[in-house]
Amino acid sequence: MPGSMLLAAALAAVLCPHEVVFMDTGTGAVVRRVDLAADGLALFAAPDGRIVVPLATADGTAVVDASGKIERWQGRVFPLFFADFDRMHVVLPGALATISYPERVSLLQIPLPGLVGARRAACSADGRLVAVVPSGPEGNSVTFVAVLEGGSSSHVRLGGEASAIALAPRGDFAVVATGGGVVEVTGTGQAHSLGTVDLAGRVRSLACTADGRGALVGLESRKGGEIVGLRVDISAKEPLKERFRTPLSAGVKAFAVTGDEVVALAGDVLLVLSADGRKVRRKVTLTGAFDVALLPSRPRSAVPPWSDGKSP
């Protein structure tokens, strides 16, 4: 699951899974490898240029700097970063919380009664809207939370159990994988999905394009994998329309998208693609890689350099 910030970066972080590998996307060169105390579950690019990694075999979170420095937080944190660089959203049992970054001080909690946990979650680039796929029997629905509009929420029923979700940068729509090669598109204030498309295969990952007009689908098939580009227009009779397919040797496990390029993981290969996802620019083999994020080109932090706190 991979954050929703619009980033322009030349440095990617890859989880492999007991280490974070920093790689220059322009050259394909590995900049640094940072060993973790335990295997990671996912990784998230923070606005200050660090990488947040909730750990799988320890009740903690590693915060990794590209210089190799590691900070340890208690508890597993799955952050949703957005344009406000000094805060993040976190889905908790029964609530959506907004907490400060990096101090992790609670700023706001929106009650979500009955929510046990989140199977998947995403937020808009400005942080105003959060989409949550609940864990448990409600996994065939999406809950949209309007964070800055009184915390109002709406629930959309899906055609199947969601395995992946991506939210458009402006929050106009969400694309959701709901079994096999089926992708659905939905938005707030709807009772059901606005449209579906069956791409034939198994969807492994989803991402919305930086321009907010499309989506990229990582598809696994018997012959390997494909990146499928979709046009998304929720006002059209057919809201989802296939635009192209880029054949690959394996299904795409994760995407990281900016306005300039797309980075994807296909098997053990990190792919750097053109901004539209059509053309592969370079390939780098990273054994065991399963998640990727792009660091911001201009890191920002609310921690002053003279602070007693730990700075990135």
C-alpha positions as MATLAB code, in Angstrom:
seq = 'MPGSMLLAAALAAVLCPHEVVFMDTGTGAVVRRVDLAADGLALFAAPDGRIVVPLATADGTAVVDASGKIERWQGRVFPLFFADFDRMHVVLPGALATISYPERVSLLQIPLPGLVGARRAACSADGRLVAVVPSGPEGNSVTFVAVLEGGSSSHVRLGGEASAIALAPRGDFAVVATGGGVVEVTGTGQAHSLGTVDLAGRVRSLACTADGRGALVGLESRKGGEIVGLRVDISAKEPLKERFRTPLSAGVKAFAVTGDEVVALAGDVLLVLSADGRKVRRKVTLTGAFDVALLPSRPRSAVPPWSDGKSP';
ca = [
       0.000    0.000    0.000;
       1.868    2.090   -1.048;
       1.159    7.473    0.180;
      -0.832    9.932   -2.025;
       1.601   12.872   -2.230;
       2.593   14.092   -5.669;
       6.344   13.640   -5.661;
       9.042   14.286   -8.219;
      12.013   12.241   -7.184;
      15.155   10.622   -8.490;
      15.633    8.383   -5.449;
      13.573    5.258   -4.876;
      13.386    3.141   -1.727;
      12.759   -0.591   -2.108;
      11.839   -3.069    0.649;
      13.668   -6.397    0.165;
      12.225   -7.362    2.931;
      14.826   -7.243    5.764;
      16.544   -4.223    4.261;
      15.703   -0.930    2.582;
      17.590   -0.346   -0.664;
      17.940    3.247   -1.880;
      18.359    3.480   -5.640;
      18.952    6.301   -8.105;
      16.183    5.960  -10.687;
      18.136    8.024  -13.209;
      21.103    5.675  -13.358;
      19.820    2.468  -11.774;
      22.688    2.572   -9.262;
      22.197    1.364   -5.688;
      23.009    4.288   -3.382;
      22.758    2.519   -0.028;
      21.456   -0.629    1.651;
      20.121   -0.287    5.209;
      19.603   -3.469    7.230;
      16.467   -3.645    9.415;
      16.162   -5.334   12.806;
      13.192   -7.332   11.487;
      11.381   -7.916    8.213;
       9.226   -5.043    7.026;
       5.578   -5.197    5.984;
       5.479   -2.124    3.729;
       7.240    1.179    3.259;
       6.083    4.793    3.003;
       7.940    7.901    1.855;
       7.722   10.647    4.489;
       7.824   14.335    3.473;
      11.191   14.829    5.225;
      12.866   12.284    2.950;
      12.829    9.379    5.393;
      11.183    5.991    4.897;
       8.652    4.617    7.397;
       8.614    0.796    7.635;
       6.147   -1.042    9.924;
       7.838   -4.276   10.998;
       6.440   -7.763   10.539;
       8.096   -9.727   13.345;
       8.361   -6.965   15.955;
       5.775   -4.568   17.372;
       7.540   -1.520   16.055;
       8.220    0.768   13.110;
      11.599    1.630   11.608;
      12.166    5.151   10.280;
      15.073    5.000    7.857;
      17.167    7.849    6.459;
      18.980    7.571    3.128;
      22.224    8.215    5.033;
      21.686    4.920    6.888;
      20.368    6.286   10.195;
      17.490    4.353   11.761;
      14.992    5.519   14.379;
      12.625    3.072   16.086;
       8.996    3.829   16.988;
       6.915    1.670   19.310;
       3.933    0.046   17.620;
       3.267   -0.498   13.928;
       2.377    2.667   12.042;
       0.887    2.609    8.530;
       0.903    6.317    7.630;
      -1.066    8.111    4.962;
       1.077   11.109    4.054;
      -0.267   14.111    2.170;
       0.583   17.729    1.315;
       0.779   18.942    4.940;
       4.318   17.843    5.726;
       3.921   18.029    9.503;
       1.093   15.498    9.863;
      -0.290   12.191    8.643;
      -3.476   10.126    8.801;
      -3.545    6.723   10.494;
      -6.449    4.250   10.545;
      -7.095    2.883   14.045;
      -9.701    0.434   15.328;
     -12.917    2.453   15.412;
     -11.367    5.742   14.242;
      -9.395    7.702   11.687;
      -6.676    9.714   13.418;
      -4.631   12.674   12.244;
      -1.344   12.845   14.126;
       1.697   15.085   13.919;
       4.812   13.979   12.095;
       7.341   13.045   13.300;
       6.253   13.545   16.948;
       3.100   11.387   16.589;
       0.934   13.637   18.778;
      -2.806   13.115   18.279;
      -4.409   16.140   16.589;
      -7.818   14.804   15.533;
      -9.829   11.608   15.802;
     -12.894   10.863   13.696;
     -14.996    7.986   15.093;
     -15.733    5.162   12.674;
     -18.040    2.864   14.665;
     -17.686   -0.810   13.874;
     -14.344   -0.467   12.113;
     -12.079   -3.246   13.393;
      -9.169   -2.347   11.159;
      -8.187   -1.488    7.605;
      -7.290   -4.003    4.933;
      -6.305   -1.165    2.579;
      -6.409    2.628    2.787;
      -5.492    5.641    0.661;
      -5.852    9.410    0.848;
      -6.046   12.338   -1.553;
      -3.016   14.517   -2.196;
      -4.360   17.299    0.047;
      -5.440   14.896    2.800;
      -9.069   15.996    2.686;
     -10.433   12.573    1.728;
      -9.476    9.115    3.006;
     -10.711    5.836    1.514;
     -10.707    2.778    3.782;
     -11.357   -0.867    2.908;
     -12.401   -2.422    6.236;
     -10.905   -5.691    7.383;
     -13.240   -8.557    8.190;
     -16.644   -9.232    6.604;
     -16.988   -5.644    5.327;
     -14.094   -6.064    2.925;
     -16.506   -5.793   -0.023;
     -17.051   -2.081    0.628;
     -15.189    1.233    0.779;
     -15.668    3.872    3.464;
     -14.898    7.440    2.379;
     -14.100    9.914    5.166;
     -14.175   13.676    4.509;
     -11.554   14.655    7.084;
     -11.888   18.439    6.831;
     -15.658   18.510    6.376;
     -16.802   17.527    9.831;
     -15.576   13.960    9.472;
     -18.614   12.866    7.479;
     -18.389    9.405    5.959;
     -20.112    7.432    3.223;
     -20.077    3.743    2.367;
     -19.963    2.235   -1.106;
     -20.794   -1.413   -1.727;
     -18.451   -3.233   -4.125;
     -19.018   -6.200   -6.383;
     -16.466   -8.312   -4.499;
     -13.832   -8.326   -1.783;
     -11.260   -5.575   -2.282;
      -7.607   -6.603   -2.595;
      -6.162   -3.218   -3.641;
      -7.293    0.399   -3.771;
      -5.941    3.673   -5.167;
      -7.409    7.151   -4.756;
      -7.092    9.892   -7.373;
      -4.915   12.845   -6.289;
      -7.932   15.191   -6.024;
     -10.131   12.497   -4.497;
     -12.475   12.469   -7.526;
     -12.599    8.687   -7.642;
     -11.131    5.472   -6.283;
     -10.193    2.399   -8.305;
     -10.508   -0.935   -6.529;
      -9.496   -4.496   -7.431;
     -12.249   -6.922   -6.423;
     -11.194  -10.370   -7.579;
      -9.395  -11.835  -10.577;
      -8.898   -9.145  -13.184;
     -11.872   -7.046  -12.136;
     -11.340   -3.351  -11.428;
     -14.142   -1.103  -10.185;
     -14.332    2.672  -10.008;
     -16.343    4.505   -7.388;
     -16.631    7.805   -5.569;
     -18.198    9.441   -2.570;
     -21.960    9.644   -2.226;
     -22.573    6.503   -4.283;
     -24.402    3.379   -3.194;
     -22.509    1.133   -5.612;
     -19.612    1.250   -8.047;
     -19.918    3.515  -11.075;
     -18.444    0.950  -13.445;
     -16.270   -2.140  -13.792;
     -13.841   -3.692  -16.258;
     -12.507   -7.250  -16.408;
      -8.894   -7.241  -17.609;
      -8.439  -11.042  -17.614;
      -5.757  -12.196  -15.187;
      -5.138  -11.315  -11.545;
      -4.707   -7.753  -10.332;
      -1.659   -7.444   -8.071;
      -1.453   -3.649   -7.667;
      -3.119   -0.355   -8.537;
      -2.080    3.271   -8.848;
      -3.774    6.450  -10.035;
      -1.875    8.600  -12.507;
      -0.490   11.924  -11.313;
      -2.752   13.887  -13.665;
      -5.857   12.382  -12.027;
      -7.300   11.161  -15.323;
      -6.333    7.514  -15.292;
      -5.087    4.453  -13.459;
      -2.328    1.870  -13.815;
      -3.042   -1.794  -13.094;
      -0.388   -4.398  -12.331;
      -1.739   -7.608  -13.837;
      -0.481  -11.164  -13.451;
      -1.225  -13.739  -16.138;
      -0.086  -17.189  -17.178;
       2.488  -15.685  -19.525;
       3.938  -13.292  -16.951;
       2.533   -9.858  -16.297;
       1.327   -6.602  -17.787;
       0.861   -2.982  -16.875;
      -2.571   -1.951  -18.086;
      -3.327    1.737  -18.528;
      -6.932    2.782  -17.940;
      -8.670    6.026  -18.769;
     -11.002    7.020  -15.936;
     -13.945    9.342  -16.589;
     -16.722    8.946  -14.021;
     -19.070   11.072  -16.134;
     -18.793    8.752  -19.149;
     -21.087    5.863  -20.025;
     -18.067    3.570  -19.673;
     -16.074    5.099  -16.776;
     -13.165    2.674  -17.222;
     -11.616    2.217  -20.643;
      -8.449    0.319  -21.486;
      -5.807    2.471  -23.212;
      -2.695    0.271  -23.452;
      -0.864   -2.806  -22.178;
       2.855   -3.045  -21.452;
       3.962   -6.730  -21.370;
       6.350   -7.779  -18.595;
       8.037  -10.965  -17.418;
       6.105  -10.993  -14.115;
       3.114   -9.382  -12.446;
       3.603   -5.943  -10.872;
       3.553   -6.101   -7.061;
       3.810   -2.379   -6.339;
       3.786    1.021   -8.019;
       5.205    4.437   -7.173;
       4.001    7.265   -9.389;
       5.082   10.881   -9.954;
       4.386   13.361  -12.709;
       7.679   12.455  -14.379;
       7.983    8.692  -14.104;
       6.505    5.452  -12.862;
       8.481    2.941  -10.820;
       7.167   -0.611  -10.538;
       8.225   -3.961   -9.072;
       7.733   -6.943  -11.373;
       8.994  -10.070   -9.660;
      12.545   -9.289   -8.507;
      12.968   -6.545  -11.090;
      12.599   -2.837  -10.414;
      11.311   -1.075  -13.521;
      11.668    2.637  -14.219;
       9.053    3.606  -16.785;
       7.912    6.712  -18.615;
       5.335    8.954  -16.929;
       2.445    7.215  -18.694;
       3.692    3.713  -17.852;
       3.997    2.664  -21.489;
       7.774    2.509  -21.946;
      10.389    0.729  -19.808;
      13.450    2.972  -19.418;
      15.624    0.727  -17.249;
      15.586   -2.465  -15.191;
      17.406   -3.332  -11.959;
      17.288   -6.759  -10.274;
      16.679   -6.623   -6.506;
      16.122  -10.090   -5.059;
      13.115  -10.348   -2.761;
      11.842   -6.822   -3.466;
       8.132   -6.398   -2.767;
       7.387   -2.725   -2.099;
       8.645    0.585   -3.475;
       8.304    4.303   -2.772;
       9.736    7.478   -4.285;
      11.364   10.051   -2.032;
      10.381   13.728   -2.372;
      12.722   15.865   -4.447;
      12.505   18.693   -1.891;
      12.248   17.194    1.596;
      10.388   19.308    4.154;
      10.346   19.036    7.937;
       8.753   20.890   10.835;
      11.648   19.853   13.099;
      14.097   22.808   13.342;
      17.807   21.963   13.053;
      18.428   23.280   16.596;
      15.681   21.113   18.132;
      16.451   18.621   20.891;
      14.339   16.123   18.981;
      15.714   13.783   16.381;
      15.846   15.355   12.955;
      16.073   13.463    9.650;
];
